Amino acid sequence: MKKGKRTFGKILMVLTLAFFYLPILYMVIFSFNAGKSLTAFTGFSLRWYQHMLDSKDMMEALYTTFTVAIIATLISTAVGTISAIGLSKSKKILRDVMDQVNNFPMMNPEIVTAIGFMLLFITFKIEKGYATMLLAHIAFCIPYVMLSVMPKIRSLDPNLADAAMDLGATPWQALIRVIVPEITPGIISGALIAFTMSVDDFIISYFVTGGGVKNLSIVVYTMSKRINPSINAVSTLVVIIITVVLVLINVVPMLMAKRQKKDEVGRRSFVLPGCAAAAVILLICLVKIGSAGQDLPYAGQTLSVYMPGEYMGENVIPDFEKATGATVAMEYFDSNEQMYIKVANEENYDVLIPSDYMIQRLMDEGYLQKLKPELLTCMDEITDSVKHPAFDPDDAYSVSYFWGTVGIVYDKTKVSEEDLEREGFNIFKDTKYRGDIYLYDSERDSFMMALKALDYSMNTENEAELQEAYQWLVECVQTMKPEIVTDEVIDNMAQGRKALALCYSGDAAYIMAENENMGYYLPESGTNLWYDSMVIPANAKNVELAHEFINFVTSYDYAYDNSSYVGYTSPNQEVLDVLSGEGGDYEGINAYLPRVGYPKDEVFVFNDDTRKVIGNLWSKVKIAASNAN
């Protein structure tokens, strides 16, 4: 019986270790993948490590992550240790109160702590950036250090310090030579926990940073919104660094113990600072920090850009900084709504890249300033198809960045074009494809699909039509058993995992370039014709530099870099022609060329009341989908 229990325990331990470490092993293996897929290994290559080293964003994030973690660890360890020792000499009632105060940040949900820090910095008008991230990390690390040190202090003889001073030691000597060596294991444990918490933190960092300062968790989060295998490379590098630090912390004391047992405890206290110093030197060697020439036109200025993540070519920002001497501080948003909140809170940006309906809202509420025609040199290069959009008919506030449609990506080996032409968006209710479809987790796009399938306007304000679209979606999720996904649809459809998916045209272009069996169809009932455009906020600090950036991004070389890298349609007419023409990256790929002039295609119009209704109904659709599965 006991033997059986041991066998079960061993199996359970192996399965537990596999659960924790196999995903890390998978990530390490795919960091050497020659292809762009995150799921299909196509050959060994170091291209993503080279891409990581060439990426200013990733290298700066690596530097920020570990410098913040090391500084926060050192300061929080010192403050936490001194605080714990001081509390041990305080009255019991004060110790009990402080214990509860110390436990509260650890028990509190991180999102609450993050919002608290954000509101604190906003209230006192502290500009968010590296300093605010560091202060926040120090603050949330201190309780972990105190929690680790307190048990060691409680285990000491309370008269130890008095005895040392009776023997001639000063209070400082009693602290450093008597108390600290006795509690060193607790101090090291607290420091390790603080370091780990700082490196690992995402939520608090995300809310307290600004000015383009990002740690690795923020960069990886924004990169994960689209296919970028550099995620695996940078994550593998972090695993290696953490492993080296842990080996040093655990192995060096063992080696020292063999050489000099008497000094084991005292010497161990220097291991962590040594490791920290080594890590700082390593990071400084890794990070390439170039200084702009002082004779360049915008030397010393900083351009703050707020845009969707993974939405720009690799060379645009480095070349813009070289050409102008300016520094570009990039921040990324997940949704237009998130961007709106920051702009409404009067955070300072020089350039925004929102979508059409959000530009309309920002214009209506006075958050944008008009462009200066005398500073714009790019308008002649832009295709007429993106000029004078419905949300900005005079081109007074915006310059197109990308544009496209929302359509159906389908596997030609599974889906016939006859079915698509006959059913349009209603094909997502054809039981022939039950369990073989992806829906996009977007209330706007999903309701657009349903409304167009019912031959209604996607901008309808009619509540009966919205309810009918809701019922259409509920029937779809209950009958068809779809997977409701976001950007993972890109890699999954490129691998041919489903027959059908609702998809943005730029993502479809990439999918079709990766898999020749994939096609893209726009229903005759119409679809969403969308625009993402560059605008300048009303409170922008560097207006002239912002115009220079818009001109630069729209010029042929960098519009080409953008469109070729991301896959969305360029507003530059020459780039559009080259990429879609003979020998171009998207030759023969219809998803790259948006349908123009079709009367049933529409641009989203912002309506806050309708948005709230659709948001509530979409939540119910997802509940219905969850119950159906």
C-alpha positions as CSV (number, residue, x, y, z in Angstrom):
1,M,0.0,0.0,0.0
2,K,2.8,2.4,0.9
3,K,4.7,1.5,-2.2
4,G,1.6,2.4,-4.3
5,K,1.4,5.7,-2.5
6,R,5.0,6.5,-3.3
7,T,4.5,5.6,-7.0
8,F,1.5,7.9,-7.1
9,G,3.4,10.7,-5.4
10,K,6.3,10.3,-7.9
11,I,3.9,10.4,-10.9
12,L,2.2,13.5,-9.5
13,M,5.5,15.2,-8.9
14,V,6.6,14.5,-12.5
15,L,3.3,15.7,-13.9
16,T,3.5,18.9,-11.8
17,L,7.1,19.6,-12.9
18,A,6.0,18.9,-16.6
19,F,3.1,21.3,-16.2
20,F,5.4,24.1,-15.0
21,Y,8.5,23.5,-17.2
22,L,7.2,22.1,-20.5
23,P,5.7,25.5,-21.6
24,I,9.1,27.1,-20.9
25,L,10.9,24.5,-22.9
26,Y,8.4,25.0,-25.7
27,M,9.1,28.7,-25.6
28,V,12.9,28.2,-25.7
29,I,12.6,25.8,-28.7
30,F,10.4,28.2,-30.7
31,S,12.8,31.0,-30.0
32,F,15.0,29.3,-32.6
33,N,12.3,28.8,-35.1
34,A,13.2,30.0,-38.6
35,G,9.5,30.8,-39.4
36,K,7.2,33.4,-38.0
37,S,4.7,30.9,-36.6
38,L,4.4,30.4,-32.9
39,T,3.1,26.9,-33.3
40,A,4.8,25.3,-36.3
41,F,8.6,24.7,-36.2
42,T,10.0,25.2,-39.7
43,G,13.8,25.0,-39.0
44,F,16.6,26.3,-36.7
45,S,17.5,30.0,-36.9
46,L,18.9,32.8,-34.7
47,R,16.9,35.4,-36.6
48,W,14.6,36.3,-33.7
49,Y,17.6,36.8,-31.4
50,Q,19.1,39.2,-34.0
51,H,15.7,40.9,-34.3
52,M,15.6,41.2,-30.5
53,L,19.1,42.7,-30.3
54,D,18.3,45.2,-33.1
55,S,15.0,46.3,-31.4
56,K,15.5,49.4,-29.4
57,D,12.2,48.9,-27.7
58,M,13.1,45.4,-26.4
59,M,16.6,46.4,-25.3
60,E,15.4,49.5,-23.5
61,A,12.7,47.4,-21.9
62,L,15.3,44.8,-20.8
63,Y,17.4,47.6,-19.3
64,T,14.4,49.2,-17.5
65,T,13.1,45.9,-16.1
66,F,16.4,44.9,-14.5
67,T,17.6,48.3,-13.3
68,V,14.2,48.9,-11.7
69,A,14.2,45.4,-10.2
70,I,17.7,45.8,-8.8
71,I,17.3,49.3,-7.4
72,A,13.8,48.5,-6.0
73,T,15.2,45.3,-4.4
74,L,18.2,47.1,-2.7
75,I,16.1,50.0,-1.4
76,S,13.1,47.8,-0.3
77,T,15.4,45.3,1.3
78,A,17.1,48.0,3.3
79,V,13.9,49.8,4.3
80,G,12.0,46.6,5.0
81,T,14.7,45.2,7.2
82,I,15.1,48.4,9.2
83,S,11.4,48.7,9.6
84,A,11.1,45.1,10.8
85,I,13.8,45.6,13.3
86,G,12.3,48.8,14.5
87,L,8.8,47.2,14.9
88,S,10.3,44.4,16.9
89,K,11.2,46.9,19.6
90,S,7.8,48.7,19.5
91,K,4.7,48.2,21.7
92,K,2.6,45.1,20.9
93,I,-0.4,47.2,19.8
94,L,1.7,49.1,17.3
95,R,3.2,45.8,16.0
96,D,-0.2,44.3,15.5
97,V,-1.5,47.3,13.7
98,M,1.5,47.5,11.4
99,D,1.3,43.8,10.7
100,Q,-2.2,44.3,9.3
101,V,-1.1,47.4,7.4
102,N,1.8,45.4,5.9
103,N,-0.4,42.5,4.9
104,F,-3.0,44.6,3.2
105,P,-1.0,45.4,0.0
106,M,-0.2,41.7,-0.4
107,M,-3.8,40.6,0.0
108,N,-5.2,43.5,-2.1
109,P,-5.9,42.7,-5.8
110,E,-3.0,44.1,-7.9
111,I,-5.4,46.1,-10.1
112,V,-6.7,48.0,-7.1
113,T,-3.1,48.8,-6.0
114,A,-2.3,49.9,-9.6
115,I,-5.2,52.2,-9.8
116,G,-4.4,53.6,-6.4
117,F,-0.8,54.5,-7.5
118,M,-2.0,55.9,-10.8
119,L,-4.5,58.2,-9.0
120,L,-1.9,59.2,-6.5
121,F,0.5,60.4,-9.2
122,I,-2.3,62.1,-11.2
123,T,-3.5,63.9,-8.0
124,F,-0.1,65.3,-7.3
125,K,0.6,65.9,-11.0
126,I,3.7,63.8,-11.0
127,E,4.7,63.0,-14.6
128,K,4.6,59.3,-15.1
129,G,7.7,57.5,-16.3
130,Y,10.8,55.7,-14.9
131,A,10.7,57.4,-11.5
132,T,7.0,56.6,-10.9
133,M,7.5,53.0,-11.9
134,L,10.5,52.7,-9.6
135,L,8.6,54.3,-6.7
136,A,5.7,51.9,-7.2
137,H,8.0,48.9,-7.3
138,I,9.8,49.9,-4.1
139,A,6.4,50.5,-2.3
140,F,4.9,47.1,-3.2
141,C,8.2,45.2,-2.5
142,I,8.7,46.5,1.0
143,P,5.9,44.4,2.6
144,Y,7.3,41.2,1.1
145,V,10.7,42.0,2.7
146,M,9.2,42.7,6.1
147,L,7.1,39.5,5.9
148,S,10.3,37.5,5.3
149,V,12.4,39.2,7.9
150,M,10.0,39.4,10.8
151,P,9.9,35.6,11.7
152,K,13.8,35.7,11.9
153,I,13.7,38.6,14.2
154,R,11.0,37.0,16.4
155,S,13.3,33.9,16.8
156,L,16.1,36.0,18.2
157,D,16.8,36.4,21.9
158,P,15.3,39.9,22.7
159,N,18.3,40.7,24.9
160,L,20.9,40.0,22.2
161,A,21.5,43.6,21.2
162,D,21.6,44.7,24.9
163,A,24.2,42.0,25.6
164,A,26.3,43.2,22.7
165,M,26.2,46.8,24.0
166,D,27.1,45.7,27.5
167,L,30.2,44.2,26.0
168,G,31.2,47.5,24.5
169,A,29.5,47.6,21.1
170,T,27.8,50.7,19.9
171,P,24.1,50.5,18.8
172,W,25.3,50.6,15.1
173,Q,27.8,47.8,15.7
174,A,25.2,45.7,17.6
175,L,22.9,46.1,14.6
176,I,25.4,45.4,11.8
177,R,27.6,42.8,13.6
178,V,25.1,40.9,15.8
179,I,21.5,41.4,14.6
180,V,21.9,41.5,10.8
181,P,24.1,38.3,10.6
182,E,21.5,36.4,12.6
183,I,18.7,37.4,10.3
184,T,20.6,37.3,7.0
185,P,18.7,34.3,5.6
186,G,15.5,36.2,6.1
187,I,16.9,39.3,4.4
188,I,18.2,37.3,1.4
189,S,14.8,35.5,1.1
190,G,13.0,38.9,1.2
191,A,15.4,40.4,-1.4
192,L,14.8,37.4,-3.7
193,I,11.0,37.7,-3.4
194,A,11.2,41.5,-4.0
195,F,13.4,41.0,-7.1
196,T,11.1,38.3,-8.4
197,M,8.0,40.4,-7.8
198,S,9.5,43.4,-9.5
199,V,10.7,41.5,-12.6
200,D,7.3,39.7,-12.9
201,D,5.1,42.7,-12.4
202,F,2.8,43.9,-15.2
203,I,-0.4,45.3,-13.9
204,I,1.1,48.0,-11.6
205,S,3.8,48.9,-14.1
206,Y,1.2,49.3,-16.8
207,F,-0.8,51.8,-14.8
208,V,2.1,53.9,-13.4
209,T,4.4,54.3,-16.4
210,G,4.4,56.9,-19.1
211,G,6.7,58.8,-21.4
212,G,7.4,55.7,-23.4
213,V,9.0,53.9,-20.5
214,K,8.2,50.2,-20.6
215,N,9.4,47.1,-18.8
216,L,9.6,43.7,-20.5
217,S,6.2,42.5,-19.3
218,I,4.5,45.6,-21.0
219,V,6.5,45.0,-24.2
220,V,5.7,41.3,-24.3
221,Y,2.0,42.0,-23.7
222,T,1.8,44.5,-26.6
223,M,3.9,42.2,-28.8
224,S,1.5,39.2,-28.1
225,K,-1.4,41.1,-29.7
226,R,0.1,40.1,-33.1
227,I,2.5,37.4,-34.3
228,N,6.1,38.3,-33.2
229,P,8.4,35.4,-32.3
230,S,10.8,37.8,-30.7
231,I,8.6,37.3,-27.7
232,N,10.1,33.8,-27.4
233,A,13.7,35.2,-27.8
234,V,13.4,37.9,-25.2
235,S,11.6,35.6,-22.8
236,T,14.3,33.0,-23.2
237,L,16.9,35.7,-22.4
238,V,15.1,36.6,-19.2
239,V,14.9,32.9,-18.2
240,I,18.7,32.6,-18.7
241,I,19.4,35.8,-16.7
242,I,17.2,34.7,-13.8
243,T,18.7,31.2,-13.9
244,V,22.3,32.6,-13.7
245,V,21.3,34.8,-10.8
246,L,19.7,31.9,-8.9
247,V,22.7,29.7,-9.6
248,L,25.1,32.4,-8.2
249,I,22.9,32.9,-5.1
250,N,22.7,29.2,-4.3
251,V,26.1,27.9,-5.5
252,V,28.5,30.6,-4.4
253,P,27.6,30.3,-0.7
254,M,28.1,26.5,-0.9
255,L,31.6,27.0,-2.4
256,M,32.4,29.7,0.1
257,A,31.3,27.4,2.9
258,K,33.8,24.8,2.0
259,R,36.6,27.3,2.1
260,Q,35.7,29.2,5.2
261,K,32.9,27.9,7.3
262,K,33.2,30.6,10.0
263,D,32.5,33.4,7.6
264,E,29.7,31.6,5.7
265,V,26.8,33.8,7.0
266,G,28.7,37.1,6.8
267,R,29.9,36.5,3.3
268,R,26.5,35.3,2.0
269,S,25.1,38.8,2.6
270,F,27.3,40.1,-0.2
271,V,26.2,37.6,-2.8
272,L,23.0,39.4,-3.9
273,P,24.6,42.8,-4.3
274,G,27.3,41.2,-6.3
275,C,24.8,39.5,-8.5
276,A,22.9,42.7,-8.9
277,A,26.1,44.5,-10.0
278,A,26.9,41.8,-12.5
279,A,23.4,42.0,-13.9
280,V,23.7,45.8,-14.3
281,I,27.0,45.4,-16.1
282,L,25.5,42.8,-18.4
283,L,22.5,44.9,-19.2
284,I,24.6,48.0,-19.9
285,C,26.7,46.0,-22.4
286,L,23.5,44.7,-24.1
287,V,21.7,48.0,-24.4
288,K,22.8,50.2,-27.3
289,I,22.1,53.8,-26.4
290,G,22.9,56.2,-29.2
291,S,23.1,60.0,-28.7
292,A,21.6,62.2,-31.4
293,G,23.8,64.9,-33.0
294,Q,23.3,68.3,-31.7
295,D,23.2,69.9,-35.1
296,L,20.1,68.0,-36.2
297,P,16.8,70.1,-36.4
298,Y,15.0,68.6,-33.4
299,A,17.9,67.5,-31.3
300,G,16.9,67.2,-27.6
301,Q,13.2,67.1,-28.3
302,T,11.0,64.1,-27.4
303,L,8.0,63.1,-29.5
304,S,5.4,61.1,-27.6
305,V,3.4,58.7,-29.8
306,Y,0.4,56.6,-28.6
307,M,-0.6,53.9,-30.9
308,P,-1.7,50.2,-31.1
309,G,1.0,47.7,-30.4
310,E,3.0,45.9,-33.1
311,Y,1.7,48.4,-35.7
312,M,4.8,49.9,-37.2
313,G,7.8,48.8,-39.3
314,E,11.1,48.0,-37.7
315,N,13.1,50.9,-39.2
316,V,10.7,53.8,-38.9
317,I,11.5,55.0,-35.4
318,P,15.3,54.4,-35.5
319,D,15.5,56.2,-38.8
320,F,13.3,59.1,-37.7
321,E,15.4,59.6,-34.6
322,K,18.6,59.6,-36.8
323,A,17.1,62.1,-39.3
324,T,15.7,64.5,-36.7
325,G,17.8,64.1,-33.6
326,A,14.6,63.7,-31.6
327,T,13.8,60.9,-29.2
328,V,10.5,59.0,-29.8
329,A,8.7,57.8,-26.7
330,M,6.3,55.1,-27.8
331,E,3.3,53.9,-25.8
332,Y,0.8,51.3,-26.9
333,F,-2.9,50.8,-26.3
334,D,-5.1,47.7,-26.5
335,S,-8.2,49.5,-27.6
336,N,-9.5,52.9,-28.8
337,E,-11.4,53.1,-25.5
338,Q,-8.3,52.7,-23.4
339,M,-6.6,55.4,-25.5
340,Y,-9.6,57.7,-25.0
341,I,-9.4,57.4,-21.2
342,K,-5.8,58.6,-21.1
343,V,-6.5,61.5,-23.5
344,A,-9.6,62.5,-21.6
345,N,-7.4,62.5,-18.4
346,E,-5.2,65.1,-20.2
347,E,-2.1,62.9,-20.5
348,N,0.3,64.5,-22.9
349,Y,0.9,63.0,-26.3
350,D,2.1,64.5,-29.6
351,V,0.7,62.0,-32.0
352,L,-2.2,59.5,-31.7
353,I,-3.2,56.7,-34.1
354,P,-6.8,55.9,-33.3
355,S,-9.6,54.5,-35.5
356,D,-12.2,56.4,-37.5
357,Y,-15.1,56.4,-35.0
358,M,-12.8,57.4,-32.1
359,I,-11.3,60.2,-34.2
360,Q,-14.9,61.5,-34.6
361,R,-15.4,61.4,-30.8
362,L,-12.1,63.1,-30.1
363,M,-13.0,65.8,-32.6
364,D,-16.5,66.4,-31.2
365,E,-15.2,66.6,-27.6
366,G,-12.4,69.0,-28.5
367,Y,-9.4,66.8,-27.8
368,L,-7.8,67.3,-31.2
369,Q,-6.2,70.3,-32.9
370,K,-6.4,71.0,-36.6
371,L,-3.4,70.1,-38.7
372,K,-1.3,72.9,-40.2
373,P,-1.4,72.6,-44.0
374,E,1.8,74.6,-44.4
375,L,3.7,71.9,-42.3
376,L,2.2,68.9,-44.2
377,T,4.2,67.8,-47.3
378,C,2.7,64.3,-47.6
379,M,-0.8,64.9,-48.9
380,D,0.2,64.6,-52.6
381,E,1.5,61.1,-52.0
382,I,-1.7,59.8,-50.4
383,T,-4.2,57.9,-52.5
384,D,-7.5,59.6,-53.2
385,S,-9.4,56.6,-51.7
386,V,-8.5,57.7,-48.1
387,K,-9.0,61.4,-48.5
388,H,-12.0,63.2,-47.2
389,P,-13.4,60.3,-45.0
390,A,-16.8,60.8,-43.5
391,F,-15.5,61.4,-40.0
392,D,-13.1,64.2,-41.3
393,P,-14.4,65.4,-44.7
394,D,-12.0,68.3,-45.0
395,D,-8.9,66.3,-43.9
396,A,-8.5,69.0,-41.3
397,Y,-7.6,66.7,-38.3
398,S,-6.3,63.4,-39.6
399,V,-3.9,61.8,-42.1
400,S,-4.4,58.1,-42.9
401,Y,-2.0,55.6,-41.4
402,F,-3.6,52.3,-42.5
403,W,-7.0,51.4,-44.0
404,G,-8.8,48.2,-44.9
405,T,-11.9,46.1,-44.5
406,V,-13.4,43.3,-42.3
407,G,-14.2,40.1,-44.2
408,I,-14.2,36.3,-44.2
409,V,-10.9,34.3,-44.3
410,Y,-11.7,30.8,-45.5
411,D,-9.9,27.6,-46.3
412,K,-10.4,27.0,-50.0
413,T,-10.0,23.2,-49.5
414,K,-13.0,23.2,-47.1
415,V,-15.2,26.1,-48.2
416,S,-16.6,26.8,-51.7
417,E,-16.9,30.3,-53.1
418,E,-20.4,29.4,-54.2
419,D,-21.4,29.0,-50.5
420,L,-19.8,32.4,-49.7
421,E,-21.5,34.2,-52.6
422,R,-24.9,32.6,-51.7
423,E,-24.8,33.1,-47.9
424,G,-22.4,36.0,-47.2
425,F,-22.0,36.5,-43.5
426,N,-24.8,33.9,-43.0
427,I,-22.2,31.2,-43.7
428,F,-21.3,31.6,-40.0
429,K,-24.7,29.9,-39.3
430,D,-24.3,27.1,-41.9
431,T,-24.2,23.9,-39.9
432,K,-21.9,22.4,-42.5
433,Y,-19.1,24.3,-40.8
434,R,-20.3,23.7,-37.2
435,G,-17.3,23.7,-34.8
436,D,-15.0,24.9,-37.6
437,I,-15.2,28.6,-37.3
438,Y,-13.7,31.5,-35.4
439,L,-15.6,34.6,-34.3
440,Y,-13.7,37.8,-33.5
441,D,-14.0,38.9,-29.8
442,S,-15.1,42.4,-30.7
443,E,-18.6,43.8,-30.1
444,R,-18.4,46.2,-33.0
445,D,-17.2,43.7,-35.6
446,S,-19.5,40.9,-34.5
447,F,-22.6,43.1,-34.5
448,M,-21.4,44.6,-37.9
449,M,-21.4,41.0,-39.2
450,A,-24.8,40.2,-37.8
451,L,-26.4,43.5,-39.0
452,K,-25.0,43.1,-42.5
453,A,-26.2,39.5,-42.6
454,L,-29.7,40.8,-41.8
455,D,-29.2,43.5,-44.5
456,Y,-29.3,46.4,-42.0
457,S,-26.9,49.3,-41.6
458,M,-24.0,48.6,-39.2
459,N,-24.6,52.1,-37.8
460,T,-28.3,51.5,-37.0
461,E,-29.8,53.1,-33.9
462,N,-33.0,51.1,-34.2
463,E,-33.3,49.0,-31.0
464,A,-35.4,46.3,-32.8
465,E,-32.7,45.8,-35.4
466,L,-30.0,45.6,-32.7
467,Q,-32.1,43.0,-30.9
468,E,-32.5,41.0,-34.1
469,A,-28.7,41.1,-34.6
470,Y,-28.3,39.9,-31.0
471,Q,-30.6,37.0,-31.6
472,W,-28.6,36.2,-34.8
473,L,-25.4,36.1,-32.8
474,V,-26.9,34.0,-30.0
475,E,-28.2,31.4,-32.6
476,C,-24.8,31.4,-34.2
477,V,-22.9,30.7,-30.9
478,Q,-25.4,28.1,-29.7
479,T,-25.7,26.2,-33.0
480,M,-22.2,26.5,-34.5
481,K,-20.0,26.1,-31.4
482,P,-17.4,28.8,-32.6
483,E,-14.2,29.7,-30.9
484,I,-14.3,33.4,-29.9
485,V,-10.8,34.7,-30.2
486,T,-8.7,37.8,-30.8
487,D,-5.4,38.1,-32.6
488,E,-4.6,34.4,-32.2
489,V,-6.8,33.9,-35.2
490,I,-3.9,35.0,-37.4
491,D,-1.5,32.2,-36.6
492,N,-4.3,29.6,-36.3
493,M,-5.8,30.4,-39.7
494,A,-2.3,30.5,-41.2
495,Q,-2.0,26.9,-40.0
496,G,-5.4,26.0,-41.4
497,R,-6.9,25.1,-38.1
498,K,-10.5,26.2,-39.0
499,A,-12.5,26.6,-42.2
500,L,-13.8,30.2,-41.6
501,A,-12.9,33.2,-39.6
502,L,-14.0,36.8,-39.3
503,C,-10.8,38.8,-39.9
504,Y,-9.3,42.2,-40.6
505,S,-8.0,42.6,-44.2
506,G,-4.3,43.2,-43.1
507,D,-4.3,40.0,-41.0
508,A,-6.0,38.2,-43.9
509,A,-3.2,39.4,-46.2
510,Y,-0.6,37.8,-43.9
511,I,-2.6,34.6,-43.6
512,M,-2.9,34.3,-47.3
513,A,0.9,35.0,-47.8
514,E,1.7,32.2,-45.4
515,N,-0.9,29.7,-46.6
516,E,-1.8,29.5,-50.3
517,N,-5.0,27.6,-49.4
518,M,-6.5,30.6,-47.7
519,G,-8.8,33.1,-49.4
520,Y,-10.6,36.3,-48.4
521,Y,-14.2,37.2,-49.3
522,L,-16.2,40.4,-48.8
523,P,-20.0,39.7,-48.7
524,E,-22.2,41.6,-51.2
525,S,-24.3,42.8,-48.2
526,G,-21.4,45.1,-47.4
527,T,-18.9,45.3,-44.6
528,N,-16.9,47.7,-42.5
529,L,-14.5,50.0,-44.4
530,W,-12.1,51.3,-41.6
531,Y,-9.4,53.9,-41.3
532,D,-6.7,54.3,-38.7
533,S,-5.3,57.8,-38.9
534,M,-2.6,60.0,-37.3
535,V,-4.0,63.0,-35.3
536,I,-2.4,65.6,-33.0
537,P,-4.0,66.1,-29.5
538,A,-5.1,69.6,-28.4
539,N,-2.5,69.5,-25.6
540,A,0.5,68.3,-27.7
541,K,3.8,69.9,-26.7
542,N,5.8,69.4,-29.9
543,V,3.3,70.3,-32.7
544,E,5.9,71.0,-35.4
545,L,7.8,67.7,-34.7
546,A,4.4,65.9,-34.8
547,H,3.9,67.2,-38.3
548,E,7.4,66.1,-39.2
549,F,6.6,62.6,-38.0
550,I,3.4,62.4,-40.0
551,N,5.3,63.4,-43.2
552,F,8.1,60.9,-42.4
553,V,5.7,58.0,-41.8
554,T,3.7,58.7,-45.0
555,S,6.8,59.0,-47.2
556,Y,7.4,56.2,-49.7
557,D,10.3,54.4,-47.9
558,Y,8.7,54.3,-44.5
559,A,5.1,53.8,-45.7
560,Y,6.6,50.8,-47.6
561,D,8.4,49.5,-44.4
562,N,5.2,49.9,-42.4
563,S,2.9,48.2,-44.8
564,S,5.3,45.4,-45.8
565,Y,6.0,44.6,-42.1
566,V,2.5,44.9,-40.7
567,G,0.4,43.7,-43.7
568,Y,-2.2,46.4,-43.7
569,T,-2.9,48.6,-46.7
570,S,-0.7,51.7,-47.1
571,P,-2.3,55.1,-47.8
572,N,0.7,55.9,-50.0
573,Q,-0.5,55.3,-53.6
574,E,3.0,54.3,-54.9
575,V,3.5,51.8,-52.0
576,L,0.1,50.4,-52.6
577,D,0.8,49.8,-56.3
578,V,4.2,48.3,-55.7
579,L,3.2,45.9,-52.9
580,S,0.1,44.7,-54.7
581,G,1.7,44.7,-58.2
582,E,3.9,42.2,-60.0
583,G,6.7,40.9,-57.7
584,G,5.2,42.8,-54.7
585,D,4.8,41.2,-51.2
586,Y,1.1,40.9,-51.7
587,E,0.8,40.2,-55.4
588,G,-2.4,38.3,-56.1
589,I,-3.6,38.7,-52.5
590,N,-7.0,40.5,-52.7
591,A,-7.2,41.1,-49.0
592,Y,-4.4,43.8,-49.4
593,L,-6.6,45.9,-51.8
594,P,-9.7,47.3,-50.0
595,R,-12.9,47.4,-51.9
596,V,-13.5,51.0,-52.9
597,G,-16.7,52.8,-53.9
598,Y,-19.1,49.9,-52.9
599,P,-22.3,51.6,-51.7
600,K,-23.1,49.0,-49.0
601,D,-19.7,49.3,-47.3
602,E,-19.8,51.7,-44.3
603,V,-17.5,53.5,-41.9
604,F,-18.3,53.2,-38.2
605,V,-20.0,56.3,-36.7
606,F,-19.6,57.0,-33.0
607,N,-22.8,56.8,-31.0
608,D,-22.3,56.4,-27.2
609,D,-25.8,55.2,-26.5
610,T,-25.6,52.5,-29.2
611,R,-22.1,51.5,-28.1
612,K,-23.4,50.8,-24.6
613,V,-26.4,48.8,-25.9
614,I,-24.1,46.7,-28.1
615,G,-21.6,46.2,-25.3
616,N,-24.2,44.8,-23.0
617,L,-25.7,42.6,-25.7
618,W,-22.2,41.2,-26.7
619,S,-21.6,40.2,-23.0
620,K,-24.8,38.2,-23.1
621,V,-23.7,36.6,-26.4
622,K,-20.5,35.5,-24.8
623,I,-22.4,34.0,-21.9
624,A,-24.6,32.1,-24.3
625,A,-21.5,30.8,-26.1
626,S,-20.0,29.7,-22.7
627,N,-23.2,27.9,-21.7
628,A,-23.4,26.3,-25.1
629,N,-19.9,24.8,-24.8
